[in-house]
Amino acid sequence: WESAHDNELTASKDAAMTLVADVGKAVKSAAKGAAGTSPLIFVTSAWGWMSEELRGVLRRWRVVSKTPLLVLCRDRLAADACDATADLQGGPLRCLKAPRRLGVEAIVAKYLVLAALVKLSLHAVWLDLDILVLSDP
């Protein structure tokens, strides 16, 4: 338990409101990079053992897709993996720290983020990490 605790990010007091605000910021920058395309964004989430797989998934996404992918990083391992892979110069990947510890539960965060994206007039699609993307969706 101690090792898992060491990798957890800690949420702010109003974790749900902060998550929705952070989604808005991430999406605005992603939408700028996708000018002239349909308002579509893909979303996924990772923490714990999934963080080890995240780098490969994100590298594949950068090769096959120009569509924005928002990654909810639920712990420090996922945040580090995403930051190491993301193109911070306007590429399709966006890393969003969404802590589990004292924050929003994973299943709640998923639907909260999807609702926030729809409220911003975007089409949002959830992708589990076990999806293999063969071509640009």
N, CA, C and O of each residue as an XYZ file, in Angstrom:
548
protein
N       0.824     -1.198      0.000
C       0.000      0.000      0.000
C       0.860      1.251      0.000
O       0.540      2.236     -0.665
N       1.937      1.207      0.739
C       2.793      2.388      0.844
C       3.344      2.812     -0.512
O       3.380      4.006     -0.809
N       3.775      1.863     -1.343
C       4.338      2.237     -2.641
C       3.281      2.848     -3.549
O       3.589      3.775     -4.298
N       2.055      2.363     -3.508
C       0.989      2.954     -4.311
C       0.683      4.363     -3.820
O       0.429      5.265     -4.618
N       0.708      4.545     -2.521
C       0.437      5.859     -1.929
C       1.482      6.882     -2.364
O       1.148      8.049     -2.568
N       2.721      6.474     -2.509
C       3.792      7.381     -2.902
C       3.579      7.961     -4.296
O       4.021      9.076     -4.571
N       2.914      7.230     -5.172
C       2.718      7.683     -6.538
C       1.434      8.466     -6.755
O       1.201      8.967     -7.855
N       0.603      8.582     -5.742
C      -0.668      9.257     -5.913
C      -0.504     10.766     -5.888
O       0.277     11.317     -5.112
N      -1.255     11.411     -6.750
C      -1.349     12.862     -6.726
C      -2.451     13.222     -5.739
O      -3.380     12.438     -5.546
N      -2.367     14.372     -5.121
C      -3.387     14.798     -4.178
C      -4.234     15.888     -4.822
O      -3.713     16.826     -5.424
N      -5.535     15.746     -4.683
C      -6.469     16.683     -5.305
C      -6.642     17.935     -4.453
O      -6.305     17.962     -3.270
N      -7.175     18.960     -5.090
C      -7.492     20.187     -4.385
C      -8.812     20.027     -3.635
O      -9.457     18.982     -3.727
N      -9.210     21.044     -2.904
C     -10.430     20.986     -2.099
C     -11.666     20.740     -2.958
O     -12.473     19.868     -2.637
N     -11.823     21.478     -4.023
C     -12.975     21.336     -4.917
C     -12.541     20.569     -6.156
O     -12.461     21.129     -7.249
N     -12.262     19.292     -5.977
C     -11.668     18.477     -7.033
C     -12.526     18.418     -8.295
O     -11.990     18.508     -9.399
N     -13.833     18.271     -8.159
C     -14.700     18.163     -9.330
C     -14.716     19.466    -10.129
O     -14.624     19.447    -11.356
N     -14.831     20.588     -9.437
C     -14.838     21.886    -10.128
C     -13.489     22.151    -10.787
O     -13.431     22.675    -11.900
N     -12.424     21.795    -10.115
C     -11.085     21.973    -10.671
C     -10.912     21.108    -11.913
O     -10.342     21.558    -12.907
N     -11.398     19.871    -11.865
C     -11.296     18.972    -13.010
C     -12.020     19.540    -14.222
O     -11.480     19.522    -15.328
N     -13.233     20.043    -14.032
C     -14.003     20.622    -15.136
C     -13.283     21.848    -15.707
O     -13.219     22.011    -16.926
N     -12.750     22.699    -14.853
C     -12.018     23.883    -15.323
C     -10.766     23.478    -16.095
O     -10.457     24.068    -17.130
N     -10.047     22.478    -15.598
C      -8.835     22.015    -16.276
C      -9.158     21.388    -17.630
O      -8.388     21.527    -18.581
N     -10.285     20.704    -17.716
C     -10.723     20.141    -19.001
C     -10.932     21.267    -19.999
O     -10.492     21.168    -21.145
N     -11.596     22.328    -19.583
C     -11.824     23.471    -20.464
C     -10.529     24.068    -20.984
O     -10.425     24.380    -22.170
N      -9.539     24.230    -20.114
C      -8.242     24.773    -20.534
C      -7.540     23.845    -21.516
O      -7.001     24.298    -22.526
N      -7.545     22.563    -21.225
C      -6.870     21.585    -22.089
C      -7.530     21.510    -23.454
O      -6.849     21.399    -24.473
N      -8.836     21.568    -23.475
C      -9.575     21.439    -24.727
C      -9.405     22.680    -25.595
O      -9.312     22.566    -26.818
N      -9.363     23.845    -24.995
C      -9.163     25.064    -25.782
C      -7.832     25.012    -26.514
O      -7.751     25.405    -27.678
N      -6.794     24.536    -25.852
C      -5.500     24.449    -26.517
C      -5.506     23.325    -27.552
O      -4.850     23.445    -28.587
N      -6.218     22.255    -27.300
C      -6.320     21.159    -28.272
C      -7.120     21.599    -29.482
O      -6.780     21.246    -30.612
N      -8.177     22.364    -29.262
C      -9.012     22.823    -30.371
C      -8.241     23.768    -31.283
O      -8.467     23.778    -32.493
N      -7.333     24.563    -30.721
C      -6.512     25.451    -31.547
C      -5.640     24.641    -32.506
O      -5.448     25.023    -33.660
N      -5.119     23.524    -32.014
C      -4.265     22.679    -32.837
C      -5.045     21.929    -33.894
O      -4.455     21.434    -34.854
N      -6.365     21.831    -33.742
C      -7.190     21.063    -34.663
C      -8.116     21.970    -35.472
O      -9.229     21.576    -35.820
N      -7.663     23.163    -35.765
C      -8.492     24.114    -36.495
C      -8.907     23.546    -37.846
O      -8.109     22.915    -38.540
N     -10.162     23.777    -38.210
C     -10.662     23.317    -39.495
C     -11.126     21.872    -39.502
O     -11.578     21.373    -40.533
N     -11.022     21.193    -38.367
C     -11.485     19.816    -38.290
C     -12.761     19.753    -37.461
O     -13.161     20.742    -36.846
N     -13.386     18.606    -37.449
C     -14.613     18.456    -36.669
C     -14.297     18.594    -35.183
O     -13.201     18.247    -34.744
N     -15.257     19.099    -34.410
C     -15.013     19.280    -32.976
C     -15.094     17.943    -32.241
O     -16.090     17.651    -31.579
N     -14.054     17.145    -32.361
C     -14.014     15.807    -31.801
C     -12.785     15.667    -30.926
O     -11.702     16.130    -31.284
N     -12.953     15.031    -29.780
C     -11.826     14.767    -28.905
C     -12.011     13.386    -28.284
O     -13.119     13.003    -27.910
N     -10.922     12.653    -28.182
C     -10.932     11.346    -27.543
C     -10.372     11.512    -26.131
O      -9.532     12.375    -25.878
N     -10.852     10.672    -25.223
C     -10.454     10.767    -23.823
C     -10.115      9.372    -23.318
O     -10.785      8.396    -23.656
N      -9.068      9.290    -22.505
C      -8.730      8.041    -21.828
C      -8.192      8.376    -20.438
O      -8.008      9.543    -20.095
N      -7.948      7.353    -19.661
C      -7.491      7.547    -18.297
C      -6.502      6.446    -17.941
O      -6.608      5.324    -18.436
N      -5.532      6.770    -17.074
C      -4.547      5.768    -16.660
C      -4.083      6.042    -15.244
O      -4.025      7.187    -14.796
N      -3.750      4.947    -14.542
C      -3.128      5.005    -13.234
C      -2.575      3.621    -12.915
O      -2.938      2.628    -13.546
N      -1.706      3.578    -11.940
C      -1.157      2.303    -11.498
C      -0.482      1.536    -12.616
O       0.307      2.104    -13.371
N      -0.785      0.241    -12.731
C      -0.138     -0.621    -13.729
C      -0.397     -0.144    -15.154
O       0.401     -0.426    -16.048
N      -1.499      0.574    -15.384
C      -1.798      1.061    -16.733
C      -0.795      2.113    -17.192
O      -0.616      2.326    -18.391
N      -0.146      2.765    -16.244
C       0.841      3.789    -16.580
C       1.995      3.204    -17.373
O       2.587      3.884    -18.211
N       2.316      1.945    -17.111
C       3.398      1.287    -17.847
C       3.042      1.112    -19.321
O       3.923      1.151    -20.180
N       1.771      0.922    -19.614
C       1.306      0.743    -20.990
C       1.047      2.075    -21.687
O       0.967      2.132    -22.914
N       0.916      3.136    -20.913
C       0.500      4.426    -21.457
C       1.455      4.978    -22.510
O       1.003      5.499    -23.529
N       2.753      4.876    -22.290
C       3.720      5.420    -23.256
C       3.532      4.795    -24.639
O       3.534      5.506    -25.645
N       3.372      3.487    -24.695
C       3.166      2.806    -25.974
C       1.875      3.232    -26.650
O       1.848      3.450    -27.861
N       0.812      3.351    -25.878
C      -0.481      3.785    -26.420
C      -0.364      5.197    -26.985
O      -0.865      5.475    -28.075
N       0.288      6.076    -26.256
C       0.409      7.471    -26.706
C       1.343      7.619    -27.902
O       1.092      8.433    -28.790
N       2.410      6.841    -27.928
C       3.290      6.877    -29.106
C       2.516      6.436    -30.341
O       2.653      7.033    -31.409
N       1.708      5.399    -30.198
C       0.903      4.926    -31.321
C      -0.093      5.999    -31.760
O      -0.285      6.218    -32.956
N      -0.718      6.658    -30.805
C      -1.695      7.708    -31.129
C      -1.041      8.818    -31.934
O      -1.620      9.302    -32.906
N       0.155      9.223    -31.543
C       0.853     10.298    -32.269
C       1.164      9.902    -33.702
O       1.196     10.758    -34.586
N       1.396      8.611    -33.946
C       1.713      8.135    -35.298
C       0.472      8.117    -36.187
O       0.537      8.508    -37.352
N      -0.649      7.668    -35.647
C      -1.824      7.429    -36.502
C      -2.864      8.528    -36.487
O      -3.719      8.540    -37.373
N      -2.849      9.448    -35.544
C      -3.968     10.378    -35.430
C      -3.540     11.827    -35.223
O      -2.556     12.119    -34.543
N      -4.298     12.706    -35.820
C      -4.163     14.149    -35.581
C      -5.274     14.635    -34.666
O      -5.270     15.792    -34.245
N      -6.229     13.759    -34.353
C      -7.349     14.101    -33.494
C      -6.860     14.217    -32.047
O      -6.093     13.367    -31.594
N      -7.287     15.246    -31.318
C      -6.824     15.402    -29.937
C      -7.215     14.228    -29.044
O      -8.312     13.682    -29.152
N      -6.293     13.856    -28.164
C      -6.517     12.831    -27.150
C      -6.208     13.447    -25.792
O      -5.086     13.888    -25.543
N      -7.196     13.475    -24.927
C      -7.043     13.993    -23.573
C      -6.822     12.808    -22.637
O      -7.648     11.897    -22.577
N      -5.715     12.820    -21.913
C      -5.366     11.726    -21.009
C      -5.554     12.197    -19.573
O      -4.904     13.145    -19.131
N      -6.447     11.529    -18.850
C      -6.632     11.822    -17.434
C      -5.583     11.026    -16.667
O      -5.666      9.800    -16.582
N      -4.617     11.710    -16.120
C      -3.526     11.074    -15.382
C      -3.935     11.003    -13.921
O      -3.969     12.015    -13.220
N      -4.245      9.792    -13.473
C      -4.814      9.597    -12.142
C      -3.765      9.437    -11.050
O      -4.109      9.434     -9.868
N      -2.486      9.303    -11.418
C      -1.417      9.273    -10.431
C      -0.131      9.814    -11.061
O      -0.094     10.144    -12.246
N       0.911      9.897    -10.249
C       2.178     10.479    -10.704
C       2.828      9.657    -11.814
O       3.426     10.225    -12.728
N       2.722      8.340    -11.751
C       3.298      7.491    -12.800
C       2.662      7.789    -14.156
O       3.363      7.892    -15.162
N       1.356      7.927    -14.185
C       0.661      8.240    -15.435
C       1.025      9.643    -15.917
O       1.233      9.855    -17.111
N       1.100     10.586    -15.006
C       1.457     11.959    -15.382
C       2.862     12.012    -15.975
O       3.091     12.689    -16.977
N       3.798     11.301    -15.360
C       5.172     11.271    -15.874
C       5.228     10.622    -17.262
O       5.910     11.120    -18.158
N       4.505      9.508    -17.431
C       4.488      8.824    -18.728
C       3.863      9.698    -19.799
O       4.362      9.756    -20.923
N       2.788     10.370    -19.468
C       2.108     11.228    -20.440
C       2.973     12.436    -20.793
O       3.137     12.765    -21.968
N       3.522     13.089    -19.780
C       4.365     14.265    -20.030
C       5.576     13.918    -20.886
O       5.997     14.719    -21.720
N       6.136     12.732    -20.685
C       7.310     12.314    -21.446
C       6.968     12.055    -22.914
O       7.843     12.134    -23.776
N       5.713     11.750    -23.198
C       5.300     11.381    -24.550
C       4.604     12.516    -25.283
O       4.653     12.587    -26.511
N       3.964     13.395    -24.547
C       3.134     14.442    -25.159
C       3.979     15.452    -25.926
O       5.091     15.797    -25.526
N       3.422     15.909    -27.029
C       4.031     16.978    -27.813
C       3.449     18.287    -27.304
O       2.302     18.615    -27.610
N       4.212     19.026    -26.545
C       3.695     20.249    -25.939
C       3.629     21.408    -26.926
O       3.245     22.517    -26.553
N       3.998     21.164    -28.173
C       3.988     22.225    -29.190
C       2.743     22.148    -30.073
O       2.817     22.419    -31.272
N       1.611     21.784    -29.494
C       0.369     21.791    -30.258
C       0.010     20.458    -30.880
O      -0.848     20.410    -31.762
N       0.632     19.383    -30.455
C       0.320     18.058    -30.980
C      -1.022     17.568    -30.477
O      -1.732     18.294    -29.782
N      -1.373     16.338    -30.823
C      -2.709     15.839    -30.499
C      -2.892     15.381    -29.053
O      -4.024     15.116    -28.649
N      -1.827     15.276    -28.259
C      -1.945     14.756    -26.903
C      -2.039     15.861    -25.872
O      -1.309     16.850    -25.929
N      -2.951     15.677    -24.925
C      -3.083     16.601    -23.808
C      -3.109     15.791    -22.522
O      -3.923     14.880    -22.378
N      -2.227     16.115    -21.590
C      -2.151     15.425    -20.307
C      -2.853     16.276    -19.259
O      -2.587     17.472    -19.145
N      -3.741     15.666    -18.501
C      -4.491     16.381    -17.477
C      -4.372     15.627    -16.163
O      -4.809     14.481    -16.057
N      -3.785     16.266    -15.167
C      -3.667     15.633    -13.858
C      -5.052     15.614    -13.211
O      -5.670     16.658    -12.996
N      -5.520     14.415    -12.909
C      -6.842     14.214    -12.312
C      -6.677     13.248    -11.138
O      -7.012     12.069    -11.258
N      -6.165     13.735    -10.006
C      -5.806     12.863     -8.892
C      -6.970     12.046     -8.349
O      -8.111     12.506     -8.300
N      -6.647     10.813     -7.938
C      -7.636      9.947     -7.285
C      -7.692     10.243     -5.798
O      -8.768     10.227     -5.200
N      -6.542     10.512     -5.199
C      -6.470     10.684     -3.742
C      -7.204     11.956     -3.325
O      -6.816     13.058     -3.711
N      -8.235     11.799     -2.557
C      -9.076     12.901     -2.072
C      -9.675     13.695     -3.229
O      -9.981     14.879     -3.089
N      -9.836     13.040     -4.358
C     -10.368     13.716     -5.534
C     -11.651     13.073     -6.006
O     -12.513     12.720     -5.201
N     -11.775     12.925     -7.297
C     -12.968     12.391     -7.918
C     -12.695     10.932     -8.285
O     -11.679     10.629     -8.910
N     -13.591     10.036     -7.901
C     -13.433      8.619     -8.235
C     -13.342      8.446     -9.749
O     -13.898      9.245    -10.503
N     -12.642      7.405    -10.191
C     -12.376      7.189    -11.615
C     -13.648      7.159    -12.452
O     -13.709      7.822    -13.487
N     -14.651      6.419    -12.037
C     -15.870      6.309    -12.831
C     -16.623      7.639    -12.865
O     -17.246      7.966    -13.875
N     -16.576      8.398    -11.792
C     -17.223      9.710    -11.761
C     -16.448     10.685    -12.638
O     -17.047     11.461    -13.383
N     -15.119     10.650    -12.553
C     -14.282     11.545    -13.358
C     -14.533     11.327    -14.843
O     -14.597     12.283    -15.615
N     -14.673     10.072    -15.237
C     -14.912      9.739    -16.646
C     -16.151     10.466    -17.167
O     -16.090     11.141    -18.194
N     -17.260     10.330    -16.467
C     -18.502     10.947    -16.936
C     -18.525     12.451    -16.726
O     -19.173     13.171    -17.486
N     -17.838     12.929    -15.720
C     -17.736     14.369    -15.494
C     -16.969     15.031    -16.646
O     -17.376     16.077    -17.151
N     -15.874     14.420    -17.048
C     -15.078     14.954    -18.162
C     -15.864     14.892    -19.471
O     -15.863     15.857    -20.235
N     -16.524     13.784    -19.736
C     -17.328     13.667    -20.961
C     -18.436     14.719    -20.981
O     -18.694     15.324    -22.022
N     -19.089     14.939    -19.849
C     -20.139     15.960    -19.772
C     -19.565     17.362    -19.986
O     -20.178     18.191    -20.659
N     -18.389     17.625    -19.412
C     -17.752     18.938    -19.587
C     -17.413     19.186    -21.057
O     -17.562     20.305    -21.548
N     -16.963     18.157    -21.754
C     -16.627     18.298    -23.171
C     -17.877     18.540    -24.020
O     -17.862     19.362    -24.936
N     -18.939     17.829    -23.714
C     -20.195     18.030    -24.451
C     -20.727     19.436    -24.199
O     -21.247     20.075    -25.113
N     -20.602     19.917    -22.974
C     -21.035     21.281    -22.656
C     -20.252     22.322    -23.461
O     -20.758     23.408    -23.745
N     -19.015     21.977    -23.823
C     -18.185     22.871    -24.642
C     -18.443     22.683    -26.143
O     -17.680     23.168    -26.979
N     -19.526     21.974    -26.470
C     -19.952     21.730    -27.860
C     -18.969     20.862    -28.631
O     -18.776     21.054    -29.832
N     -18.358     19.925    -27.958
C     -17.451     18.983    -28.601
C     -18.069     17.584    -28.590
O     -18.866     17.243    -27.716
N     -17.685     16.803    -29.566
C     -18.035     15.392    -29.557
C     -16.924     14.686    -28.805
O     -15.750     14.823    -29.151
N     -17.286     13.931    -27.777
C     -16.293     13.262    -26.943
C     -16.471     11.752    -27.054
O     -17.587     11.235    -27.007
N     -15.346     11.059    -27.203
C     -15.352      9.602    -27.301
C     -14.383      9.047    -26.267
O     -13.220      9.447    -26.214
N     -14.874      8.122    -25.444
C     -14.022      7.491    -24.439
C     -13.314      6.290    -25.051
O     -13.939      5.477    -25.732
N     -12.016      6.179    -24.809
C     -11.234      5.018    -25.244
C     -10.600      4.365    -24.030
O      -9.908      5.028    -23.258
N     -10.828      3.080    -23.857
C     -10.086      2.339    -22.844
C      -8.672      2.099    -23.373
O      -8.448      2.111    -24.584
N      -7.736      1.884    -22.479
C      -6.348      1.702    -22.903
C      -6.087      0.378    -23.621
O      -5.028      0.199    -24.222
N      -7.026     -0.532    -23.562
C      -6.811     -1.812    -24.255
C      -7.306     -1.778    -25.700
O      -7.419     -2.821    -26.343
N      -7.596     -0.596    -26.205
C      -7.988     -0.415    -27.601
C      -6.730     -0.208    -28.442
O      -5.888      0.619    -28.093
N      -6.594     -0.931    -29.523
C      -5.477     -0.737    -30.446
C      -5.966      0.119    -31.612
O      -6.829     -0.306    -32.380
N      -5.425      1.297    -31.739
C      -5.822      2.226    -32.791
C      -4.960      1.944    -34.019
O      -3.745      2.137    -33.988
N      -5.597      1.485    -35.104
C      -4.882      1.120    -36.313
C      -4.773      2.262    -37.310
O      -3.827      2.326    -38.095
N      -5.758      3.172    -37.273
C      -5.725      4.314    -38.182
C      -6.418      5.487    -37.521
O      -7.014      5.337    -36.455
N      -6.346      6.651    -38.141
C      -6.966      7.839    -37.592
C      -8.471      7.649    -37.489
O      -9.142      7.433    -38.498
N      -9.004      7.728    -36.277
C     -10.444      7.520    -36.111
C     -11.239      8.599    -36.809
O     -12.469      8.581    -36.772
